[in-house]
């Protein structure tokens, strides 16, 4: 924790998604995981509420 591994893994996933010409990269994050939500926001992910579950956020990155 705090060593940048999460950032490196997310960047690797984003690079892979671009190389594979995927349209988007998405996932679910617990609302209480503010560190992950902050990182997702800084990486350009859109953060939306998860319909029917206030404890989860849906994060989406449009790949271009």
PDB file as gemmi writes it, atoms N, CA and C in Angstrom:
CRYST1    1.000    1.000    1.000  90.00  90.00  90.00 P 1                      
ATOM      1  N   UNK A   1       0.842  -1.183   0.000  1.00  0.00           N  
ATOM      2  CA  UNK A   1       0.000   0.000   0.000  1.00  0.00           C  
ATOM      3  C   UNK A   1       0.887   1.247   0.000  1.00  0.00           C  
ATOM      4  N   UNK A   2       0.520   2.208  -0.834  1.00  0.00           N  
ATOM      5  CA  UNK A   2       1.268   3.450  -0.890  1.00  0.00           C  
ATOM      6  C   UNK A   2       2.550   3.381  -1.704  1.00  0.00           C  
ATOM      7  N   UNK A   3       2.738   2.295  -2.478  1.00  0.00           N  
ATOM      8  CA  UNK A   3       3.971   2.138  -3.245  1.00  0.00           C  
ATOM      9  C   UNK A   3       3.765   2.303  -4.749  1.00  0.00           C  
ATOM     10  N   UNK A   4       2.539   2.662  -5.143  1.00  0.00           N  
ATOM     11  CA  UNK A   4       2.286   2.922  -6.557  1.00  0.00           C  
ATOM     12  C   UNK A   4       1.914   1.712  -7.384  1.00  0.00           C  
ATOM     13  N   UNK A   5       1.740   0.559  -6.764  1.00  0.00           N  
ATOM     14  CA  UNK A   5       1.409  -0.647  -7.524  1.00  0.00           C  
ATOM     15  C   UNK A   5       0.046  -0.525  -8.187  1.00  0.00           C  
ATOM     16  N   UNK A   6      -0.933   0.037  -7.468  1.00  0.00           N  
ATOM     17  CA  UNK A   6      -2.266   0.219  -8.045  1.00  0.00           C  
ATOM     18  C   UNK A   6      -2.230   1.087  -9.289  1.00  0.00           C  
ATOM     19  N   UNK A   7      -1.464   2.174  -9.233  1.00  0.00           N  
ATOM     20  CA  UNK A   7      -1.321   3.059 -10.401  1.00  0.00           C  
ATOM     21  C   UNK A   7      -0.709   2.307 -11.573  1.00  0.00           C  
ATOM     22  N   UNK A   8       0.336   1.545 -11.300  1.00  0.00           N  
ATOM     23  CA  UNK A   8       0.999   0.801 -12.389  1.00  0.00           C  
ATOM     24  C   UNK A   8       0.079  -0.241 -12.998  1.00  0.00           C  
ATOM     25  N   UNK A   9      -0.668  -0.945 -12.157  1.00  0.00           N  
ATOM     26  CA  UNK A   9      -1.600  -1.952 -12.674  1.00  0.00           C  
ATOM     27  C   UNK A   9      -2.705  -1.309 -13.510  1.00  0.00           C  
ATOM     28  N   UNK A  10      -3.253  -0.196 -13.028  1.00  0.00           N  
ATOM     29  CA  UNK A  10      -4.305   0.478 -13.784  1.00  0.00           C  
ATOM     30  C   UNK A  10      -3.771   1.010 -15.110  1.00  0.00           C  
ATOM     31  N   UNK A  11      -2.569   1.575 -15.103  1.00  0.00           N  
ATOM     32  CA  UNK A  11      -1.996   2.068 -16.356  1.00  0.00           C  
ATOM     33  C   UNK A  11      -1.765   0.924 -17.333  1.00  0.00           C  
ATOM     34  N   UNK A  12      -1.336  -0.218 -16.818  1.00  0.00           N  
ATOM     35  CA  UNK A  12      -1.140  -1.401 -17.666  1.00  0.00           C  
ATOM     36  C   UNK A  12      -2.477  -1.838 -18.273  1.00  0.00           C  
ATOM     37  N   UNK A  13      -3.538  -1.857 -17.477  1.00  0.00           N  
ATOM     38  CA  UNK A  13      -4.863  -2.222 -17.999  1.00  0.00           C  
ATOM     39  C   UNK A  13      -5.326  -1.242 -19.068  1.00  0.00           C  
ATOM     40  N   UNK A  14      -5.107   0.040 -18.831  1.00  0.00           N  
ATOM     41  CA  UNK A  14      -5.503   1.054 -19.809  1.00  0.00           C  
ATOM     42  C   UNK A  14      -4.704   0.893 -21.106  1.00  0.00           C  
ATOM     43  N   UNK A  15      -3.408   0.690 -20.989  1.00  0.00           N  
ATOM     44  CA  UNK A  15      -2.565   0.490 -22.178  1.00  0.00           C  
ATOM     45  C   UNK A  15      -3.004  -0.753 -22.955  1.00  0.00           C  
ATOM     46  N   UNK A  16      -3.317  -1.819 -22.233  1.00  0.00           N  
ATOM     47  CA  UNK A  16      -3.767  -3.053 -22.882  1.00  0.00           C  
ATOM     48  C   UNK A  16      -5.098  -2.824 -23.603  1.00  0.00           C  
ATOM     49  N   UNK A  17      -6.025  -2.140 -22.937  1.00  0.00           N  
ATOM     50  CA  UNK A  17      -7.326  -1.861 -23.549  1.00  0.00           C  
ATOM     51  C   UNK A  17      -7.152  -1.038 -24.833  1.00  0.00           C  
ATOM     52  N   UNK A  18      -6.243  -0.077 -24.804  1.00  0.00           N  
ATOM     53  CA  UNK A  18      -5.980   0.727 -26.014  1.00  0.00           C  
ATOM     54  C   UNK A  18      -5.378  -0.141 -27.120  1.00  0.00           C  
ATOM     55  N   UNK A  19      -4.414  -0.977 -26.759  1.00  0.00           N  
ATOM     56  CA  UNK A  19      -3.761  -1.840 -27.754  1.00  0.00           C  
ATOM     57  C   UNK A  19      -4.754  -2.804 -28.394  1.00  0.00           C  
ATOM     58  N   UNK A  20      -5.725  -3.235 -27.609  1.00  0.00           N  
ATOM     59  CA  UNK A  20      -6.748  -4.161 -28.120  1.00  0.00           C  
ATOM     60  C   UNK A  20      -7.914  -3.432 -28.790  1.00  0.00           C  
ATOM     61  N   UNK A  21      -7.824  -2.094 -28.817  1.00  0.00           N  
ATOM     62  CA  UNK A  21      -8.849  -1.246 -29.436  1.00  0.00           C  
ATOM     63  C   UNK A  21     -10.232  -1.456 -28.815  1.00  0.00           C  
ATOM     64  N   UNK A  22     -10.240  -1.599 -27.490  1.00  0.00           N  
ATOM     65  CA  UNK A  22     -11.503  -1.736 -26.779  1.00  0.00           C  
ATOM     66  C   UNK A  22     -12.188  -0.368 -26.699  1.00  0.00           C  
ATOM     67  N   UNK A  23     -13.491  -0.366 -26.621  1.00  0.00           N  
ATOM     68  CA  UNK A  23     -14.232   0.883 -26.570  1.00  0.00           C  
ATOM     69  C   UNK A  23     -14.238   1.530 -25.205  1.00  0.00           C  
ATOM     70  N   UNK A  24     -14.231   0.701 -24.161  1.00  0.00           N  
ATOM     71  CA  UNK A  24     -14.229   1.244 -22.813  1.00  0.00           C  
ATOM     72  C   UNK A  24     -13.690   0.225 -21.823  1.00  0.00           C  
ATOM     73  N   UNK A  25     -13.268   0.755 -20.708  1.00  0.00           N  
ATOM     74  CA  UNK A  25     -12.782  -0.048 -19.588  1.00  0.00           C  
ATOM     75  C   UNK A  25     -13.662   0.349 -18.412  1.00  0.00           C  
ATOM     76  N   UNK A  26     -14.227  -0.636 -17.702  1.00  0.00           N  
ATOM     77  CA  UNK A  26     -15.134  -0.290 -16.615  1.00  0.00           C  
ATOM     78  C   UNK A  26     -15.009  -1.264 -15.463  1.00  0.00           C  
ATOM     79  N   UNK A  27     -15.520  -0.847 -14.327  1.00  0.00           N  
ATOM     80  CA  UNK A  27     -15.489  -1.705 -13.159  1.00  0.00           C  
ATOM     81  C   UNK A  27     -16.371  -1.151 -12.063  1.00  0.00           C  
ATOM     82  N   UNK A  28     -16.430  -1.895 -10.966  1.00  0.00           N  
ATOM     83  CA  UNK A  28     -17.212  -1.506  -9.798  1.00  0.00           C  
ATOM     84  C   UNK A  28     -16.263  -1.270  -8.629  1.00  0.00           C  
ATOM     85  N   UNK A  29     -16.521  -0.206  -7.876  1.00  0.00           N  
ATOM     86  CA  UNK A  29     -15.678   0.172  -6.743  1.00  0.00           C  
ATOM     87  C   UNK A  29     -16.598   0.448  -5.558  1.00  0.00           C  
ATOM     88  N   UNK A  30     -16.234  -0.064  -4.392  1.00  0.00           N  
ATOM     89  CA  UNK A  30     -17.008   0.254  -3.202  1.00  0.00           C  
ATOM     90  C   UNK A  30     -16.961   1.757  -2.948  1.00  0.00           C  
ATOM     91  N   UNK A  31     -18.084   2.343  -2.604  1.00  0.00           N  
ATOM     92  CA  UNK A  31     -18.170   3.785  -2.367  1.00  0.00           C  
ATOM     93  C   UNK A  31     -17.221   4.224  -1.258  1.00  0.00           C  
ATOM     94  N   UNK A  32     -16.952   3.348  -0.299  1.00  0.00           N  
ATOM     95  CA  UNK A  32     -16.056   3.701   0.803  1.00  0.00           C  
ATOM     96  C   UNK A  32     -14.581   3.675   0.405  1.00  0.00           C  
ATOM     97  N   UNK A  33     -14.271   3.135  -0.771  1.00  0.00           N  
ATOM     98  CA  UNK A  33     -12.886   3.055  -1.228  1.00  0.00           C  
ATOM     99  C   UNK A  33     -12.512   4.369  -1.923  1.00  0.00           C  
ATOM    100  N   UNK A  34     -12.382   5.399  -1.119  1.00  0.00           N  
ATOM    101  CA  UNK A  34     -12.134   6.738  -1.658  1.00  0.00           C  
ATOM    102  C   UNK A  34     -10.786   6.846  -2.363  1.00  0.00           C  
ATOM    103  N   UNK A  35      -9.817   6.049  -1.945  1.00  0.00           N  
ATOM    104  CA  UNK A  35      -8.495   6.074  -2.600  1.00  0.00           C  
ATOM    105  C   UNK A  35      -8.620   5.596  -4.043  1.00  0.00           C  
ATOM    106  N   UNK A  36      -9.334   4.501  -4.254  1.00  0.00           N  
ATOM    107  CA  UNK A  36      -9.503   3.974  -5.613  1.00  0.00           C  
ATOM    108  C   UNK A  36     -10.351   4.921  -6.458  1.00  0.00           C  
ATOM    109  N   UNK A  37     -11.375   5.494  -5.874  1.00  0.00           N  
ATOM    110  CA  UNK A  37     -12.205   6.435  -6.621  1.00  0.00           C  
ATOM    111  C   UNK A  37     -11.413   7.677  -7.021  1.00  0.00           C  
ATOM    112  N   UNK A  38     -10.556   8.151  -6.143  1.00  0.00           N  
ATOM    113  CA  UNK A  38      -9.697   9.301  -6.459  1.00  0.00           C  
ATOM    114  C   UNK A  38      -8.747   8.952  -7.608  1.00  0.00           C  
ATOM    115  N   UNK A  39      -8.130   7.768  -7.539  1.00  0.00           N  
ATOM    116  CA  UNK A  39      -7.226   7.344  -8.594  1.00  0.00           C  
ATOM    117  C   UNK A  39      -7.980   7.219  -9.920  1.00  0.00           C  
ATOM    118  N   UNK A  40      -9.160   6.607  -9.901  1.00  0.00           N  
ATOM    119  CA  UNK A  40      -9.950   6.450 -11.126  1.00  0.00           C  
ATOM    120  C   UNK A  40     -10.271   7.818 -11.730  1.00  0.00           C  
ATOM    121  N   UNK A  41     -10.669   8.753 -10.884  1.00  0.00           N  
ATOM    122  CA  UNK A  41     -10.988  10.109 -11.364  1.00  0.00           C  
ATOM    123  C   UNK A  41      -9.755  10.751 -12.003  1.00  0.00           C  
ATOM    124  N   UNK A  42      -8.604  10.626 -11.346  1.00  0.00           N  
ATOM    125  CA  UNK A  42      -7.369  11.211 -11.874  1.00  0.00           C  
ATOM    126  C   UNK A  42      -6.921  10.551 -13.174  1.00  0.00           C  
ATOM    127  N   UNK A  43      -7.284   9.292 -13.379  1.00  0.00           N  
ATOM    128  CA  UNK A  43      -6.944   8.585 -14.613  1.00  0.00           C  
ATOM    129  C   UNK A  43      -7.951   8.856 -15.732  1.00  0.00           C  
ATOM    130  N   UNK A  44      -9.000   9.621 -15.422  1.00  0.00           N  
ATOM    131  CA  UNK A  44      -9.963   9.996 -16.449  1.00  0.00           C  
ATOM    132  C   UNK A  44     -11.237   9.182 -16.465  1.00  0.00           C  
ATOM    133  N   UNK A  45     -11.428   8.319 -15.469  1.00  0.00           N  
ATOM    134  CA  UNK A  45     -12.656   7.526 -15.409  1.00  0.00           C  
ATOM    135  C   UNK A  45     -13.828   8.408 -15.014  1.00  0.00           C  
ATOM    136  N   UNK A  46     -14.971   8.117 -15.569  1.00  0.00           N  
ATOM    137  CA  UNK A  46     -16.231   8.722 -15.163  1.00  0.00           C  
ATOM    138  C   UNK A  46     -16.767   7.872 -14.003  1.00  0.00           C  
ATOM    139  N   UNK A  47     -17.281   8.507 -12.971  1.00  0.00           N  
ATOM    140  CA  UNK A  47     -17.775   7.780 -11.804  1.00  0.00           C  
ATOM    141  C   UNK A  47     -19.275   8.000 -11.695  1.00  0.00           C  
ATOM    142  N   UNK A  48     -20.011   6.889 -11.640  1.00  0.00           N  
ATOM    143  CA  UNK A  48     -21.470   6.950 -11.597  1.00  0.00           C  
ATOM    144  C   UNK A  48     -21.981   6.105 -10.441  1.00  0.00           C  
ATOM    145  N   UNK A  49     -23.146   6.431  -9.914  1.00  0.00           N  
ATOM    146  CA  UNK A  49     -23.735   5.567  -8.893  1.00  0.00           C  
ATOM    147  C   UNK A  49     -24.152   4.237  -9.525  1.00  0.00           C  
ATOM    148  N   UNK A  50     -24.114   3.190  -8.767  1.00  0.00           N  
ATOM    149  CA  UNK A  50     -24.566   1.879  -9.229  1.00  0.00           C  
ATOM    150  C   UNK A  50     -26.068   1.795  -8.950  1.00  0.00           C  
ATOM    151  N   UNK A  51     -26.889   1.653  -9.979  1.00  0.00           N  
ATOM    152  CA  UNK A  51     -28.338   1.590  -9.758  1.00  0.00           C  
ATOM    153  C   UNK A  51     -28.693   0.454  -8.781  1.00  0.00           C  
ATOM    154  N   UNK A  52     -29.454   0.792  -7.780  1.00  0.00           N  
ATOM    155  CA  UNK A  52     -29.916  -0.205  -6.836  1.00  0.00           C  
ATOM    156  C   UNK A  52     -28.950  -0.551  -5.717  1.00  0.00           C  
ATOM    157  N   UNK A  53     -27.765   0.060  -5.704  1.00  0.00           N  
ATOM    158  CA  UNK A  53     -26.790  -0.250  -4.647  1.00  0.00           C  
ATOM    159  C   UNK A  53     -25.988   1.003  -4.310  1.00  0.00           C  
ATOM    160  N   UNK A  54     -26.364   1.654  -3.223  1.00  0.00           N  
ATOM    161  CA  UNK A  54     -25.708   2.904  -2.825  1.00  0.00           C  
ATOM    162  C   UNK A  54     -24.288   2.699  -2.323  1.00  0.00           C  
ATOM    163  N   UNK A  55     -23.873   1.455  -2.106  1.00  0.00           N  
ATOM    164  CA  UNK A  55     -22.528   1.184  -1.584  1.00  0.00           C  
ATOM    165  C   UNK A  55     -21.495   0.989  -2.680  1.00  0.00           C  
ATOM    166  N   UNK A  56     -21.930   1.058  -3.937  1.00  0.00           N  
ATOM    167  CA  UNK A  56     -21.033   0.772  -5.062  1.00  0.00           C  
ATOM    168  C   UNK A  56     -21.072   1.916  -6.067  1.00  0.00           C  
ATOM    169  N   UNK A  57     -19.911   2.171  -6.678  1.00  0.00           N  
ATOM    170  CA  UNK A  57     -19.813   3.144  -7.771  1.00  0.00           C  
ATOM    171  C   UNK A  57     -19.337   2.401  -9.025  1.00  0.00           C  
ATOM    172  N   UNK A  58     -19.879   2.793 -10.158  1.00  0.00           N  
ATOM    173  CA  UNK A  58     -19.498   2.232 -11.462  1.00  0.00           C  
ATOM    174  C   UNK A  58     -18.512   3.226 -12.073  1.00  0.00           C  
ATOM    175  N   UNK A  59     -17.312   2.760 -12.446  1.00  0.00           N  
ATOM    176  CA  UNK A  59     -16.315   3.634 -13.050  1.00  0.00           C  
ATOM    177  C   UNK A  59     -16.108   3.226 -14.503  1.00  0.00           C  
ATOM    178  N   UNK A  60     -16.045   4.218 -15.383  1.00  0.00           N  
ATOM    179  CA  UNK A  60     -15.961   3.957 -16.825  1.00  0.00           C  
ATOM    180  C   UNK A  60     -14.917   4.876 -17.449  1.00  0.00           C  
ATOM    181  N   UNK A  61     -14.044   4.287 -18.272  1.00  0.00           N  
ATOM    182  CA  UNK A  61     -13.088   5.069 -19.043  1.00  0.00           C  
ATOM    183  C   UNK A  61     -13.327   4.787 -20.518  1.00  0.00           C  
ATOM    184  N   UNK A  62     -13.650   5.830 -21.257  1.00  0.00           N  
ATOM    185  CA  UNK A  62     -13.803   5.699 -22.711  1.00  0.00           C  
ATOM    186  C   UNK A  62     -12.407   5.583 -23.313  1.00  0.00           C  
ATOM    187  N   UNK A  63     -12.173   4.547 -24.099  1.00  0.00           N  
ATOM    188  CA  UNK A  63     -10.874   4.317 -24.730  1.00  0.00           C  
ATOM    189  C   UNK A  63     -10.934   4.844 -26.156  1.00  0.00           C  
ATOM    190  N   UNK A  64      -9.912   5.643 -26.526  1.00  0.00           N  
ATOM    191  CA  UNK A  64      -9.913   6.217 -27.882  1.00  0.00           C  
ATOM    192  C   UNK A  64      -8.631   5.949 -28.592  1.00  0.00           C  
TER     193      UNK A  64                                                      
END                                                                             
